[in-house]
Amino acid sequence: AKWINEHAFNNTLKNNSVVKVLNFIKVESLEVPVILNTRREYCSPLKEDPEEKMQEDDAEEQMELIEDILWKIDEWDERWDRMYQRRGALSKVAISRDHKELLDLISTSS
């Protein structure tokens, strides 16, 4: 969640909101449209910066912004998964070839 917030949103979202969304996607296996329709109350306070908080009077615009954020979290979660898998494969190669420098690099780049 922290990585997604940092890289996709420049730390403008609340980390706990990203965690909630990832929980819906990963643990509960919900897709973005389902989250929007059934878990909307958990998604409203996504923004960290009070100047960027969504206005109550423009509900349609607010829902579009929330939807964009949810899709972006989903996209960046997929990126994280691919990166994590590649890192694991690289670690296996480094171990099988006893490449200590590469293993050190992989373990320090968390």
Helices and strands as residue ranges (DSSP letters): H 2-9, H 15-22, I 23-27, H 32-38, H 40-43, G 50-52, H 59-96, H 100-108
